[in-house]
Amino acid sequence: MTPLSAYSRLSINDLQVKACRGDQAAEHALFESLAARFRAFARQRVWDNADSEEVVQDALMTICREYKALTFETSFTAWAYKVLDNRILAHIQKKKRRGEKVTRMIDGDQMLPADQGTPDPDLKRRLLSCLHKLGKANVRYARILNLHYQGFSTTEVCRRMSVKRETFYSILSRARAMLQNCLESGNLKS
C-alpha cells in the first residue's frame, strides 16, 4: 500500500484513476482534495458559509455516486468542477426565485449578512423544534448533521458514525432537506 504522503503529489485525475481501480486511500485523498478546492471555489461565488458548504456537499455527493461509472471526454477534474458549477448556479437561481437577500461583501474578506442584527426568536424556536423532530424521526440523521455542523471533518464523522463517505454525503443531504422542509412547512417530509 502506498503511503498517504505519496497521494498528495498526484493530480486529481490520477487519484480518480486509482480510486476507480479500488484504491481506498486514493479515493480518500481524492475527496479530501476536491472538498478543499471546492470550498475555496464555492465561497467566492456563494458568500454565505453555510450555503456554500451545502453546495459543496451536494456536488461531492453527486460526484461520489457517479464518478466510477462514467468515462470523461475532457478530464475528471473538468467534469467535477462542472458538477460544482451547476450546483452553484442552481443555488443562486433558487435564491433569486425565493427573493432572498444575498450576502454582501465588506472590506474584501469580511462577510456579513444583508440583515445583521439579533437572531429571529421565532426562527430559533422553529429550528429547535425541527431539530427535535428530526432526532425523533431518525437519530442517525440528526447525529450526522450535528457532528458536521460542530465542525468535525467528513473523515472524523465517518469514523465516529461507522459510515462510508458516500453514505455520509447522502445522509447529510437528506437531513438538510428534511430540516429545510420542516422550517418551511412544519413537517419533515413534503
Secondary structure, DSSP 8 states (H G I E B T S, - for coil): ---HHHHTTS-HHHHHHHHHTT-HHHHHHHHHHHHHHHHHHHHHH--SHHHHHHHHHHHHHHHHHHTTT---SS-HHHHHHHHHHHHHHHHHHHHHHHT----EEETTTEEE-SS-SS--HHHHHHHHHHHHHHHHH-HHHHHHHHHHHTT--HHHHHHHHT--HHHHHHHHHHHHHHHHHHHHHSSS--
